Amino acid sequence: MKAQFNTFIPPIRTLMGPGPSDVDPRILNALSRPTVGHLDPAFIQLMDEVKLLLQYAFQTENQLTMPVSAPGSAGMESVFVNLLEPGDKVIVCQNGVFGGRMQQNVIRCGATAVMVQDAWGKPTDLHKLEDALKANPDAKAVAFVHAETSTGVRNDAKSMCALAKQYDCLTIVDAVTSLGGIDLDVDGWQVDAIYSGTQKCLSCVPGLSPISFSPQAVDVIKNRKTKVQSWFLDMELVMAYWGQGGKRAYHHTAPVNSIYALHESLRILHEEGLQAAWQRHADMHLALKAGLENIGLEFMVEETYRLPQLNLVGIPDGVEDAKIRVQLLNEFDLEIGAGLGELAGKAWRIGLMGYGSNRKNVDYCVNALTSVLKR
Ligand SMILES: *Cc1c(COP(=O)(O)O)cnc(C)c1O
């Protein structure tokens, strides 16, 4: 039997779920440029620019700032495997899916995760965090998610870091959905280790994870007693390739074209400016809110800690979640996200991330939902 395989032509979707988000054509264009060697002098120069642009995006002077050659979850894993050793204790704040993933990482490092639990849809309670810090004076770090994509909640990263620092803990922040979408200040907030993803508010293709470590975190890595259990994610080895100046040695083959894409996406963010990008996300969120409330839909997260880039919207009684999402996809080529965990079937997650956070998408989504909900 002779099989026939056709060229894959993807449907043209409008991506308004929890990520990936719509990719700017400028970025897709950058992706298709000719591949060069991963040690080509021209590529080394591009790597240096990517690091500078990431320092801008994170608002940091951290030297150890670079993209991990794998998705956001690998950035998460890089942070934990490099900072933790067996027997360490970490306070992990959880109010959604991704805090749970942090817990799994801590456990797999042979460390103990002390959990600070809050309801899904609510932010981390600072009093609970302080109680945990008081009860665990031996904790090495506090880890939490800045923008909880599973619920649309913004945790008060600045206050949480300040509190952790008061108790001499390292601060570990998941900024996968926050980078480029909301206020984030790595140096100003004293974040020691942070990771993000390319496919959320950076509107780049999935598959890279920008990370950054403070000088204090670098000291912790340098003074480890045990080897990092992951060869691929061991920062000391990775830095032989990504490190500053001097000689660059082969560690792994960088995803060269994806780095072109990240460079272009960071250039776009730099051109617009961080403040302007955050303001645009805030404005588009308000436009979506006006449109959806106008057709009787309700936002489920309290206004003070609502994320503009990920909107948790209640599904009206009697409306079938999956049926509506299938209709949106089939008839409008529009993707929105389902609720997760206890929110499954009860809420939709509508993303307005990066390039996709624009007036056209807002109106398109409101009109499409209006039309399918009328039936
Ligand atoms: C998407 C996401 C991740 C995981 O990123 P992947 O690129 O899917 O591995 C981690 N944390 C948060 C908050 C996310 O939204």
The ligand as an SDF file (V2000), in Angstrom:
LIG
                    3D

 15 15  0  0  0  0  0  0  0  0999 V2000
    1.2620   28.1000   29.6410 C   0  0  0  0  0  0  0  0  0  0  0  0
    1.7900   28.1740   31.0250 C   0  0  0  0  0  0  0  0  0  0  0  0
    2.8460   27.3540   31.4760 C   0  0  0  0  0  0  0  0  0  0  0  0
    3.4420   26.2630   30.6480 C   0  0  0  0  0  0  0  0  0  0  0  0
    4.0180   26.6920   29.4810 O   0  0  0  0  0  0  0  0  0  0  0  0
    4.2390   25.6450   28.2760 P   0  0  0  0  0  0  0  0  0  0  0  0
    4.9020   26.4720   27.2280 O   0  0  0  0  0  0  0  0  0  0  0  0
    2.8810   25.1320   27.9080 O   0  0  0  0  0  0  0  0  0  0  0  0
    5.1120   24.5580   28.7780 O   0  0  0  0  0  0  0  0  0  0  0  0
    3.3100   27.5440   32.7670 C   0  0  0  0  0  0  0  0  0  0  0  0
    2.7710   28.4750   33.5760 N   0  0  0  0  0  0  0  0  0  0  0  0
    1.7400   29.2580   33.1920 C   0  0  0  0  0  0  0  0  0  0  0  0
    1.1840   30.2770   34.1320 C   0  0  0  0  0  0  0  0  0  0  0  0
    1.2300   29.1300   31.9100 C   0  0  0  0  0  0  0  0  0  0  0  0
    0.2000   29.8950   31.5100 O   0  0  0  0  0  0  0  0  0  0  0  0
  1  2  1  0
  2  3  1  0
  2 14  2  0
  3  4  1  0
  3 10  2  0
  4  5  1  0
  5  6  1  0
  6  7  2  0
  6  8  1  0
  6  9  1  0
 10 11  1  0
 11 12  2  0
 12 13  1  0
 12 14  1  0
 14 15  1  0
M  END
$$$$
